[in-house]
Amino acid sequence: MTGNSVELERAEAEDAKALTDSCKRAFDSDSEYGSPGPGGPPGYDSVEWNADKIRNRYLDYYKILSDGEIAGGFIVGDRGPDYHVCERIWIDTDQMRKGLGTRTFDLVWQRYPSADVWVLGTPEWNTRTNPFYQSIGFVQIGKTHEYSWDGIYYEKRISSGLPKAMSSIGDIRDGQQRVIAEGRVEEVTPTRAVSSRKTGEQLRVADAILSDETGSIQLVLWNEQIRQVKDGTSIRVEEGYVKSYRDELQMSVGKWGLIITLL
Ligand SMILES: CC(C)(COP(=O)(O)OP(=O)(O)OC[C@H]1O[C@@H](n2cnc3c(N)ncnc32)[C@H](O)[C@@H]1OP(=O)(O)O)[C@@H](O)C(=O)NCCC(=O)NCCS
């Protein structure tokens, strides 16, 4: 632990270059912590990507300052009210393992006092991030299939009970957007081939039934989503949306959505 001051400030356009440089150094050092090859997450070495995220009004992009100098970055997203996502955190290589990451999260908890839950995904191979997140109280709840690698999905509950942004299945309504719900997969139909009405493209589709103690809903799975959902497993869906078809509710998982196979 250093005696340095640590502050979290909103990043501005002119910080994009310094943030990108520190981000590139931080993620390039993953090669020593299990990374299967060079590179990092999308845009990690791109000033344009970072400038774009700084401007993005759906994200809160912070610079981490140590003694007034940029020592890393932290990007916050959300999937619903008080359901926050740590989209990205990094600490520059010369500042690592001095407690800055931990102190940054302490500042984050203070900045979002009404948060019910924080979630994040990290690669299974990463021998540095997994112990880091566990050391600050994140608990693995499952695995994601969001990327080409399997991700470990973590959450940290701040308050007890069902987070405000999550729905019990029996409460899900027609037209609902940004649904976050958990349930058991009870049936998955065989995959059918259909062609898109808009583009004529061949698509694969399958239906599953998702149930909890309050009810059941049909879950429509497209293409890559099909292999992520196995009969008899429990899953969490984030960014689901609901429509009714012949008086039956159908939930689909949006483009930015996530299916998490729960432990
Ligand atoms: C992950 C990261 C943010 C951690 O930041 P940090 O400031 O170095 O972490 P801290 O010093 O607060 O470490 C806290 C604890 O995490 C664990 N930890 C941190 N680095 C570790 C490492 N290299 N190996 C094993 N455990 C580690 C330890 O338990 C550590 O406590 P200790 O030092 O008392 O043993 C930083 O390593 C990083 O930027 N990595 C590259 C980018 C990345 O992968 N970001 C996350 C993905 S979005």
The ligand as an ORCA input file, in Angstrom:
! r2SCAN-3c Opt
* xyz 0 1
  C      -6.299     -6.126    -12.289
  C      -5.683     -4.792    -11.877
  C      -6.678     -3.665    -12.162
  C      -5.361     -4.842    -10.375
  O      -4.945     -3.554     -9.938
  P      -3.815     -3.354     -8.803
  O      -3.832     -1.939     -8.367
  O      -2.521     -3.879     -9.308
  O      -4.387     -4.319     -7.636
  P      -4.150     -4.174     -6.048
  O      -2.747     -3.737     -5.786
  O      -5.237     -3.353     -5.445
  O      -4.302     -5.715     -5.630
  C      -5.270     -6.170     -4.692
  C      -5.183     -7.677     -4.611
  O      -5.499     -8.268     -5.891
  C      -4.720     -9.481     -6.065
  N      -3.740     -9.281     -7.125
  C      -3.392     -8.125     -7.731
  N      -2.443     -8.351     -8.665
  C      -2.174     -9.666     -8.619
  C      -1.289    -10.493     -9.321
  N      -0.441     -9.997    -10.242
  N      -1.274    -11.821     -9.050
  C      -2.090    -12.348     -8.120
  N      -2.965    -11.586     -7.398
  C      -3.007    -10.271     -7.655
  C      -3.984     -9.670     -4.741
  O      -4.837    -10.403     -3.881
  C      -3.840     -8.224     -4.273
  O      -3.626     -8.116     -2.870
  P      -2.097     -8.205     -2.295
  O      -1.247     -7.318     -3.161
  O      -2.252     -7.715     -0.883
  O      -1.709     -9.657     -2.406
  C      -4.353     -4.542    -12.637
  O      -3.510     -5.677    -12.470
  C      -4.520     -4.327    -14.134
  O      -4.706     -3.200    -14.556
  N      -4.401     -5.398    -14.949
  C      -4.416     -5.296    -16.411
  C      -5.753     -4.873    -16.941
  C      -6.878     -5.818    -16.546
  O      -6.792     -7.016    -16.677
  N      -7.978     -5.212    -16.087
  C      -9.159     -5.922    -15.667
  C      -9.969     -6.447    -16.794
  S     -11.201     -5.360    -17.383
*
